[in-house]
Amino acid sequence: MIDYVVIGKRIKELRQQRKWTQATLAERSEVEPSNISHIERAATKLSLPTLIKIANALDASLDELVYQNLNKSEHVSIARIDELLSDCTSLELNAICEVIATTKAVLRAKK
């Protein structure tokens, strides 16, 4: 099942990282501005051609937009983690590693 809420949130996240308005994304993707709003709020289902236009405008791959809907998404997750950690100091990296280890232990204990 496709989770349009997750896709909309990811599109919004990437748009905001670029400091674009919905109108900017609409113009660059050749999608109506109202459609961008509807897509980000999951008020409408988006078609594959529209998803491709948005991905191209954001300079993102399709799997970056839908990765949480995929069964095999490890490479996207790793790339995203690398991106998030790329500007961290060693102190920040150590703290993040501790958080990850703790979170992993908690999640596995709940299984």
C-alpha positions as protocol buffer text, in pm:
chain_id: "A"
residue {
  index: 1
  type: MET
  ca { x: 0 y: 0 z: 0 }
}
residue {
  index: 2
  type: ILE
  ca { x: 127 y: 347 z: -86 }
}
residue {
  index: 3
  type: ASP
  ca { x: 144 y: 593 z: 202 }
}
residue {
  index: 4
  type: TYR
  ca { x: 77 y: 929 z: 38 }
}
residue {
  index: 5
  type: VAL
  ca { x: 118 y: 1108 z: 372 }
}
residue {
  index: 6
  type: VAL
  ca { x: 481 y: 992 z: 392 }
}
residue {
  index: 7
  type: ILE
  ca { x: 547 y: 1091 z: 30 }
}
residue {
  index: 8
  type: GLY
  ca { x: 391 y: 1435 z: 83 }
}
residue {
  index: 9
  type: LYS
  ca { x: 597 y: 1494 z: 397 }
}
residue {
  index: 10
  type: ARG
  ca { x: 917 y: 1392 z: 217 }
}
residue {
  index: 11
  type: ILE
  ca { x: 843 y: 1625 z: -76 }
}
residue {
  index: 12
  type: LYS
  ca { x: 775 y: 1909 z: 168 }
}
residue {
  index: 13
  type: GLU
  ca { x: 1094 y: 1830 z: 361 }
}
residue {
  index: 14
  type: LEU
  ca { x: 1309 y: 1837 z: 46 }
}
residue {
  index: 15
  type: ARG
  ca { x: 1138 y: 2155 z: -76 }
}
residue {
  index: 16
  type: GLN
  ca { x: 1200 y: 2329 z: 257 }
}
residue {
  index: 17
  type: GLN
  ca { x: 1564 y: 2214 z: 263 }
}
residue {
  index: 18
  type: ARG
  ca { x: 1604 y: 2406 z: -62 }
}
residue {
  index: 19
  type: LYS
  ca { x: 1422 y: 2704 z: 92 }
}
residue {
  index: 20
  type: TRP
  ca { x: 1164 y: 2690 z: -186 }
}
residue {
  index: 21
  type: THR
  ca { x: 803 y: 2794 z: -162 }
}
residue {
  index: 22
  type: GLN
  ca { x: 532 y: 2568 z: -295 }
}
residue {
  index: 23
  type: ALA
  ca { x: 504 y: 2812 z: -587 }
}
residue {
  index: 24
  type: THR
  ca { x: 874 y: 2768 z: -667 }
}
residue {
  index: 25
  type: LEU
  ca { x: 842 y: 2389 z: -669 }
}
residue {
  index: 26
  type: ALA
  ca { x: 527 y: 2415 z: -877 }
}
residue {
  index: 27
  type: GLU
  ca { x: 702 y: 2632 z: -1134 }
}
residue {
  index: 28
  type: ARG
  ca { x: 1012 y: 2412 z: -1150 }
}
residue {
  index: 29
  type: SER
  ca { x: 811 y: 2092 z: -1176 }
}
residue {
  index: 30
  type: GLU
  ca { x: 540 y: 2233 z: -1405 }
}
residue {
  index: 31
  type: VAL
  ca { x: 273 y: 2122 z: -1157 }
}
residue {
  index: 32
  type: GLU
  ca { x: -9 y: 2351 z: -1047 }
}
residue {
  index: 33
  type: PRO
  ca { x: 71 y: 2526 z: -714 }
}
residue {
  index: 34
  type: SER
  ca { x: -255 y: 2401 z: -562 }
}
residue {
  index: 35
  type: ASN
  ca { x: -152 y: 2045 z: -651 }
}
residue {
  index: 36
  type: ILE
  ca { x: 176 y: 2085 z: -461 }
}
residue {
  index: 37
  type: SER
  ca { x: -20 y: 2186 z: -154 }
}
residue {
  index: 38
  type: HIS
  ca { x: -259 y: 1892 z: -195 }
}
residue {
  index: 39
  type: ILE
  ca { x: 29 y: 1648 z: -249 }
}
residue {
  index: 40
  type: GLU
  ca { x: 220 y: 1768 z: 58 }
}
residue {
  index: 41
  type: ARG
  ca { x: -95 y: 1730 z: 271 }
}
residue {
  index: 42
  type: ALA
  ca { x: -186 y: 1397 z: 108 }
}
residue {
  index: 43
  type: ALA
  ca { x: -520 y: 1546 z: 12 }
}
residue {
  index: 44
  type: THR
  ca { x: -479 y: 1392 z: -332 }
}
residue {
  index: 45
  type: LYS
  ca { x: -304 y: 1091 z: -481 }
}
residue {
  index: 46
  type: LEU
  ca { x: -29 y: 1185 z: -718 }
}
residue {
  index: 47
  type: SER
  ca { x: 35 y: 1012 z: -1048 }
}
residue {
  index: 48
  type: LEU
  ca { x: 368 y: 865 z: -1151 }
}
residue {
  index: 49
  type: PRO
  ca { x: 425 y: 1138 z: -1415 }
}
residue {
  index: 50
  type: THR
  ca { x: 366 y: 1406 z: -1149 }
}
residue {
  index: 51
  type: LEU
  ca { x: 593 y: 1229 z: -902 }
}
residue {
  index: 52
  type: ILE
  ca { x: 867 y: 1216 z: -1167 }
}
residue {
  index: 53
  type: LYS
  ca { x: 827 y: 1587 z: -1244 }
}
residue {
  index: 54
  type: ILE
  ca { x: 858 y: 1672 z: -875 }
}
residue {
  index: 55
  type: ALA
  ca { x: 1156 y: 1440 z: -826 }
}
residue {
  index: 56
  type: ASN
  ca { x: 1333 y: 1597 z: -1123 }
}
residue {
  index: 57
  type: ALA
  ca { x: 1261 y: 1949 z: -998 }
}
residue {
  index: 58
  type: LEU
  ca { x: 1398 y: 1859 z: -654 }
}
residue {
  index: 59
  type: ASP
  ca { x: 1696 y: 1678 z: -811 }
}
residue {
  index: 60
  type: ALA
  ca { x: 1591 y: 1373 z: -611 }
}
residue {
  index: 61
  type: SER
  ca { x: 1549 y: 1009 z: -706 }
}
residue {
  index: 62
  type: LEU
  ca { x: 1208 y: 849 z: -691 }
}
residue {
  index: 63
  type: ASP
  ca { x: 1322 y: 618 z: -415 }
}
residue {
  index: 64
  type: GLU
  ca { x: 1421 y: 922 z: -205 }
}
residue {
  index: 65
  type: LEU
  ca { x: 1059 y: 1032 z: -222 }
}
residue {
  index: 66
  type: VAL
  ca { x: 894 y: 693 z: -165 }
}
residue {
  index: 67
  type: TYR
  ca { x: 1164 y: 500 z: 25 }
}
residue {
  index: 68
  type: GLN
  ca { x: 951 y: 443 z: 337 }
}
residue {
  index: 69
  type: ASN
  ca { x: 699 y: 269 z: 112 }
}
residue {
  index: 70
  type: LEU
  ca { x: 963 y: 28 z: -23 }
}
residue {
  index: 71
  type: ASN
  ca { x: 1054 y: -309 z: 122 }
}
residue {
  index: 72
  type: LYS
  ca { x: 1414 y: -267 z: 10 }
}
residue {
  index: 73
  type: SER
  ca { x: 1522 y: 83 z: 100 }
}
residue {
  index: 74
  type: GLU
  ca { x: 1849 y: 34 z: 286 }
}
residue {
  index: 75
  type: HIS
  ca { x: 2064 y: 223 z: 35 }
}
residue {
  index: 76
  type: VAL
  ca { x: 1839 y: 529 z: 54 }
}
residue {
  index: 77
  type: SER
  ca { x: 1840 y: 522 z: 434 }
}
residue {
  index: 78
  type: ILE
  ca { x: 2218 y: 498 z: 443 }
}
residue {
  index: 79
  type: ALA
  ca { x: 2252 y: 785 z: 194 }
}
residue {
  index: 80
  type: ARG
  ca { x: 2015 y: 996 z: 402 }
}
residue {
  index: 81
  type: ILE
  ca { x: 2207 y: 919 z: 722 }
}
residue {
  index: 82
  type: ASP
  ca { x: 2534 y: 1008 z: 548 }
}
residue {
  index: 83
  type: GLU
  ca { x: 2381 y: 1339 z: 438 }
}
residue {
  index: 84
  type: LEU
  ca { x: 2258 y: 1418 z: 789 }
}
residue {
  index: 85
  type: LEU
  ca { x: 2595 y: 1335 z: 948 }
}
residue {
  index: 86
  type: SER
  ca { x: 2816 y: 1500 z: 686 }
}
residue {
  index: 87
  type: ASP
  ca { x: 2861 y: 1827 z: 876 }
}
residue {
  index: 88
  type: CYS
  ca { x: 2873 y: 1690 z: 1232 }
}
residue {
  index: 89
  type: THR
  ca { x: 3164 y: 1741 z: 1468 }
}
residue {
  index: 90
  type: SER
  ca { x: 3321 y: 1438 z: 1634 }
}
residue {
  index: 91
  type: LEU
  ca { x: 3142 y: 1528 z: 1959 }
}
residue {
  index: 92
  type: GLU
  ca { x: 2808 y: 1538 z: 1775 }
}
residue {
  index: 93
  type: LEU
  ca { x: 2883 y: 1208 z: 1599 }
}
residue {
  index: 94
  type: ASN
  ca { x: 2959 y: 1037 z: 1931 }
}
residue {
  index: 95
  type: ALA
  ca { x: 2636 y: 1167 z: 2085 }
}
residue {
  index: 96
  type: ILE
  ca { x: 2436 y: 1056 z: 1781 }
}
residue {
  index: 97
  type: CYS
  ca { x: 2594 y: 709 z: 1792 }
}
residue {
  index: 98
  type: GLU
  ca { x: 2492 y: 677 z: 2157 }
}
residue {
  index: 99
  type: VAL
  ca { x: 2135 y: 777 z: 2071 }
}
residue {
  index: 100
  type: ILE
  ca { x: 2127 y: 526 z: 1785 }
}
residue {
  index: 101
  type: ALA
  ca { x: 2260 y: 244 z: 2004 }
}
residue {
  index: 102
  type: THR
  ca { x: 2005 y: 318 z: 2276 }
}
residue {
  index: 103
  type: THR
  ca { x: 1719 y: 348 z: 2029 }
}
residue {
  index: 104
  type: LYS
  ca { x: 1816 y: 22 z: 1861 }
}
residue {
  index: 105
  type: ALA
  ca { x: 1827 y: -159 z: 2196 }
}
residue {
  index: 106
  type: VAL
  ca { x: 1484 y: -24 z: 2295 }
}
residue {
  index: 107
  type: LEU
  ca { x: 1329 y: -120 z: 1960 }
}
residue {
  index: 108
  type: ARG
  ca { x: 1472 y: -470 z: 1974 }
}
residue {
  index: 109
  type: ALA
  ca { x: 1357 y: -518 z: 2332 }
}
residue {
  index: 110
  type: LYS
  ca { x: 998 y: -447 z: 2221 }
}
residue {
  index: 111
  type: LYS
  ca { x: 996 y: -730 z: 1964 }
}
